Amino acid sequence: MPSQYKAVIPAAGLGTRFLPATKAMPKEMLPVVDKPAIQYVVEEAVAAGIRDVLMIVGRNKNNIANHFDSVPELESALTNKGDHAKLGKVAHSSTLADIHITRQGEPRGLGHAVLRAKSYVGQSPFVVMLGDDLIDERDPLLPTMMAVHERTGGAVVALMEVDPSQVHLYGIATIGEGGDAESPMVVDLVEKPARDDAPSNLAVIGRYVLDVSVFAVLARTEPGKGGEIQLTDALRELARDPDGPGVYGVVFSGRRYDTGDRVDYIKAILQLGVEREDLGPDLRPWLKEFAATL
C-alpha cells in the first residue's frame, strides 16, 4: 500500500548555478511562481499517499525547515486582517506532511545523501525525490512506480527520452529483455556519459523507488563521477546482480519541469504561470506581445 512508503528528499546541494541567489538561501527554496520548488515535491509525495517525509539538508538550509513549520505570528496577523486566502496558503505548507530534517554534513553526492536516510527508513520501502525535478500534478508518476515495485520487488527508476546532445547531463539506462513495455528491465546504468558512449537516450530523472537493500550497496560504493558517491553506481550494481530482484524503469512522457538549470527554471515559471487561472489571462497576451518583439 502507498501509505507504507516514506519519502526522502535530498536538498543538500550547494546550488552553484544560481549564485548569488543561493549564497544564503537553498536552491530548493527558489520560488516557482509563488511556491518554493521543494513544496511542489512534497505535494507530489502527499498526492501519492505518502505523508512521512525526510529532507536531507546542508548548511544554510534552515529556511527549508522553517517553511514547513507553523508561523503563529504571521498566521495571527492574517487572521486579524481577515485574509483567509493567504492564511490558508501559509497553513497548507505546515500541515502537508510529517516533515523530518537531517543533515548530510559534507556534500559527498546523491548516493551519500540517500545513505544518510538509513536509520529513518528502517525497513520501509521509500521513494527518493530530487527537488530539481518537478512533475506536473496532472501527470502523476509515483503511483505507477510504486505499483511496479510492488509487483516486481525491484528498484524502480523514472526514465525520460532526452535529446542525444543532453545525455552527458544524466544517468543513462540500458534496457534489457525483461519486464514489459510499461516497465522494462534496466540491465545497466552509466552516469553522465559522453554522447558517443551513451548506450541510449533514456535518462534517469529525479524519481526512484527503493528498498533497504540499496543501503548495503551504497555503503561500499566508491566515489565515482565528480569524486562523489553516485546513486547511479549503486543502482548499476543492483541491476547487474543475477540473484537480486533487479531494476526496472518507468518511461515518463508527461510534463516535467527542470528547475536545476537557470533557463529551464525560467521556462518552468512561465509554463506553470500561463496555465494558472489567476495569472494566465493576463500573462498569455503579454507573452505573445513580448515574443513578437524578439
C-alpha positions as CSV (number, residue, x, y, z in Angstrom):
1,M,0.0,0.0,0.0
2,P,1.3,3.5,-0.8
3,S,0.8,4.5,2.9
4,Q,3.8,2.3,4.0
5,Y,6.2,4.3,1.9
6,K,8.4,7.1,3.1
7,A,9.8,9.9,1.0
8,V,13.4,11.0,1.0
9,I,14.2,14.4,-0.5
10,P,17.9,15.2,-0.8
11,A,18.3,19.0,-0.5
12,A,22.0,19.5,0.5
13,G,23.4,20.7,-2.8
14,L,25.3,24.0,-3.0
15,G,23.1,25.4,-5.8
16,T,26.1,27.0,-7.5
17,R,24.3,27.5,-10.8
18,F,22.1,30.1,-9.1
19,L,24.7,32.1,-7.3
20,P,24.5,34.7,-5.8
21,A,20.8,34.0,-5.1
22,T,21.7,30.7,-3.4
23,K,24.6,32.1,-1.3
24,A,22.4,32.2,1.8
25,M,19.2,30.5,0.5
26,P,18.9,26.9,-0.6
27,K,18.1,26.5,-4.3
28,E,15.1,24.3,-3.3
29,M,13.5,27.4,-1.8
30,L,13.7,29.4,-5.0
31,P,10.1,30.3,-5.9
32,V,8.4,28.7,-8.9
33,V,5.6,31.2,-9.4
34,D,4.5,31.6,-5.8
35,K,5.7,28.4,-4.1
36,P,9.2,27.2,-3.4
37,A,10.3,24.3,-5.6
38,I,10.5,21.9,-2.8
39,Q,6.8,22.4,-1.8
40,Y,5.8,21.0,-5.2
41,V,7.8,17.9,-4.5
42,V,6.2,17.4,-1.1
43,E,2.8,17.9,-2.6
44,E,3.6,15.2,-5.2
45,A,4.5,12.8,-2.4
46,V,1.3,13.5,-0.5
47,A,-0.8,13.1,-3.6
48,A,0.8,9.6,-4.0
49,G,-0.3,8.7,-0.4
50,I,3.0,9.4,1.3
51,R,2.9,11.6,4.4
52,D,6.2,10.7,6.1
53,V,9.0,12.8,4.5
54,L,12.7,13.2,5.3
55,M,14.7,16.1,3.9
56,I,18.5,15.7,3.8
57,V,19.8,19.2,4.1
58,G,23.2,21.0,4.3
59,R,24.4,24.3,5.6
60,N,22.2,27.4,5.0
61,K,19.2,25.1,4.8
62,N,17.2,26.3,7.9
63,N,14.9,28.1,5.5
64,I,13.5,24.7,4.4
65,A,12.6,23.6,7.9
66,N,11.1,27.0,8.6
67,H,8.9,26.9,5.5
68,F,7.3,23.7,6.6
69,D,6.9,24.8,10.2
70,S,4.0,26.9,11.5
71,V,4.5,30.7,11.9
72,P,2.0,31.7,14.7
73,E,2.7,35.4,14.4
74,L,2.1,35.5,10.7
75,E,-1.0,33.3,10.9
76,S,-2.3,35.6,13.7
77,A,-1.7,38.7,11.6
78,L,-3.5,37.3,8.6
79,T,-6.4,36.1,10.9
80,N,-6.7,39.6,12.3
81,K,-6.8,41.1,8.8
82,G,-9.4,38.6,7.8
83,D,-7.2,37.4,4.9
84,H,-8.3,33.8,4.9
85,A,-7.0,33.1,1.4
86,K,-3.4,33.8,2.4
87,L,-3.9,32.2,5.8
88,G,-4.8,29.0,4.0
89,K,-1.7,29.1,1.8
90,V,0.5,29.7,4.8
91,A,-1.1,26.9,6.9
92,H,-1.1,24.5,4.0
93,S,2.7,24.1,3.9
94,S,2.9,23.4,7.6
95,T,0.2,20.7,7.6
96,L,1.1,18.9,4.3
97,A,3.1,16.0,5.8
98,D,5.2,14.9,8.7
99,I,8.4,16.6,7.9
100,H,11.7,15.4,9.3
101,I,15.1,17.0,8.8
102,T,18.6,15.6,9.0
103,R,21.9,17.0,7.8
104,Q,24.2,15.4,5.2
105,G,27.3,17.1,6.7
106,E,29.7,17.4,3.8
107,P,28.2,17.2,0.3
108,R,29.5,13.9,-1.0
109,G,27.0,13.1,-3.6
110,L,23.4,11.9,-4.0
111,G,24.4,8.3,-3.0
112,H,25.8,9.6,0.3
113,A,22.7,11.7,0.9
114,V,20.5,8.7,0.4
115,L,22.6,6.6,2.7
116,R,22.0,9.2,5.4
117,A,18.4,8.2,5.4
118,K,19.1,4.6,6.5
119,S,18.0,4.9,10.2
120,Y,14.9,7.0,9.2
121,V,13.8,4.5,6.6
122,G,14.1,1.4,8.8
123,Q,12.6,-1.5,6.9
124,S,10.1,0.6,4.8
125,P,10.3,0.9,1.0
126,F,10.9,4.5,0.1
127,V,10.9,7.0,-2.7
128,V,13.8,9.4,-3.5
129,M,12.6,12.6,-5.0
130,L,15.0,15.2,-6.3
131,G,13.9,18.8,-5.8
132,D,15.3,19.9,-9.2
133,D,12.7,17.8,-11.0
134,L,9.1,18.9,-10.7
135,I,6.5,16.5,-12.1
136,D,3.2,18.2,-13.1
137,E,0.4,17.1,-10.8
138,R,-1.7,16.3,-13.9
139,D,0.7,13.6,-14.9
140,P,1.3,11.5,-11.8
141,L,4.4,9.3,-11.9
142,L,5.0,8.0,-8.4
143,P,1.9,5.7,-8.2
144,T,2.9,3.9,-11.3
145,M,6.5,3.5,-10.0
146,M,5.3,2.2,-6.6
147,A,3.0,-0.3,-8.4
148,V,5.9,-1.6,-10.4
149,H,7.9,-2.0,-7.1
150,E,5.0,-3.9,-5.5
151,R,4.8,-6.2,-8.5
152,T,8.5,-6.9,-9.0
153,G,10.2,-6.2,-5.7
154,G,12.9,-4.5,-7.7
155,A,14.2,-0.9,-7.6
156,V,12.4,1.4,-9.9
157,V,13.8,4.5,-11.7
158,A,12.0,7.1,-13.7
159,L,13.2,7.4,-17.3
160,M,12.7,10.0,-19.9
161,E,13.8,10.3,-23.5
162,V,16.2,13.2,-24.0
163,D,17.9,14.6,-27.0
164,P,21.2,12.8,-27.6
165,S,23.0,16.1,-27.1
166,Q,21.9,16.1,-23.5
167,V,22.9,12.6,-22.4
168,H,26.1,13.9,-20.7
169,L,23.8,15.7,-18.1
170,Y,22.1,12.5,-16.8
171,G,22.5,8.9,-15.8
172,I,21.7,6.8,-18.9
173,A,20.0,3.4,-18.8
174,T,20.5,0.3,-20.9
175,I,17.2,-1.6,-21.3
176,G,17.2,-5.4,-21.4
177,E,14.6,-8.0,-22.4
178,G,13.0,-8.4,-19.0
179,G,9.9,-6.6,-17.8
180,D,7.3,-5.2,-20.2
181,A,6.6,-2.2,-22.4
182,E,5.5,-0.1,-19.4
183,S,8.2,-1.2,-17.0
184,P,11.2,-2.5,-18.9
185,M,14.1,-4.0,-17.0
186,V,17.2,-1.9,-16.7
187,V,20.4,-4.0,-17.1
188,D,23.0,-1.3,-16.9
189,L,23.4,2.4,-16.0
190,V,26.2,4.9,-16.6
191,E,26.5,8.3,-15.0
192,K,26.8,11.3,-17.4
193,P,28.4,9.5,-20.4
194,A,29.8,11.3,-23.4
195,R,27.4,11.4,-26.3
196,D,29.3,8.8,-28.3
197,D,29.5,6.4,-25.3
198,A,25.8,6.6,-24.3
199,P,24.0,3.3,-24.6
200,S,20.6,5.0,-25.2
201,N,18.9,8.3,-24.8
202,L,16.8,7.1,-21.8
203,A,17.8,9.4,-19.0
204,V,17.2,8.8,-15.3
205,I,15.2,11.7,-13.9
206,G,14.7,12.5,-10.3
207,R,12.3,9.8,-9.0
208,Y,13.3,6.5,-7.5
209,V,11.5,3.7,-5.6
210,L,13.9,1.7,-3.5
211,D,14.1,-0.6,-0.5
212,V,16.6,-1.2,2.2
213,S,18.8,-3.4,0.1
214,V,20.3,-0.3,-1.5
215,F,22.0,0.8,1.7
216,A,24.4,-2.1,1.8
217,V,25.4,-1.3,-1.8
218,L,25.8,2.4,-1.1
219,A,27.9,1.7,1.9
220,R,30.6,0.0,-0.3
221,T,30.2,2.3,-3.3
222,E,33.4,4.1,-4.1
223,P,33.3,7.8,-5.2
224,G,32.7,8.0,-8.9
225,K,31.9,10.8,-11.3
226,G,32.9,14.1,-9.8
227,G,34.5,12.4,-6.8
228,E,31.0,11.8,-5.3
229,I,29.2,8.7,-4.2
230,Q,26.7,8.2,-7.1
231,L,23.3,6.6,-6.6
232,T,23.6,5.6,-10.2
233,D,26.6,3.4,-9.4
234,A,24.7,1.6,-6.7
235,L,21.7,1.0,-8.9
236,R,24.1,-0.3,-11.6
237,E,25.3,-3.0,-9.1
238,L,21.7,-3.9,-8.3
239,A,20.9,-4.1,-12.0
240,R,23.8,-6.4,-12.6
241,D,23.1,-8.8,-9.7
242,P,21.8,-12.0,-11.3
243,D,20.3,-13.2,-7.9
244,G,18.6,-9.9,-7.0
245,P,15.1,-8.6,-7.9
246,G,16.6,-6.2,-10.5
247,V,16.0,-2.6,-11.5
248,Y,13.0,-1.5,-13.6
249,G,12.3,1.6,-15.4
250,V,9.1,3.6,-15.9
251,V,9.3,5.7,-19.0
252,F,7.7,9.1,-18.4
253,S,6.3,11.1,-21.2
254,G,4.3,13.7,-19.1
255,R,5.1,17.3,-18.2
256,R,8.3,17.7,-16.2
257,Y,10.0,21.0,-15.2
258,D,13.7,21.1,-14.6
259,T,14.4,23.8,-12.0
260,G,18.1,23.0,-11.6
261,D,19.1,24.9,-14.8
262,R,18.6,28.7,-15.0
263,V,17.0,28.7,-18.4
264,D,14.7,25.7,-17.6
265,Y,13.9,27.3,-14.3
266,I,12.6,30.4,-16.1
267,K,10.7,28.2,-18.6
268,A,9.1,26.3,-15.7
269,I,7.8,29.6,-14.2
270,L,6.3,30.7,-17.5
271,Q,4.8,27.3,-18.3
272,L,3.1,27.0,-14.9
273,G,2.2,30.7,-14.8
274,V,0.3,30.8,-18.1
275,E,-1.8,27.8,-17.1
276,R,-2.9,29.3,-13.8
277,E,-6.5,30.6,-13.7
278,D,-5.5,33.6,-11.7
279,L,-2.4,34.5,-13.7
280,G,-2.9,33.1,-17.2
281,P,-5.4,35.6,-18.6
282,D,-3.0,38.5,-18.0
283,L,0.2,36.6,-18.7
284,R,-0.7,34.9,-22.0
285,P,-1.4,38.0,-24.1
286,W,1.6,39.8,-22.7
287,L,3.8,36.9,-23.6
288,K,2.5,36.9,-27.2
289,E,3.2,40.6,-27.5
290,F,6.6,40.2,-26.0
291,A,7.5,37.3,-28.2
292,A,6.5,39.4,-31.3
293,T,9.2,41.9,-30.4
294,L,12.0,39.4,-30.4
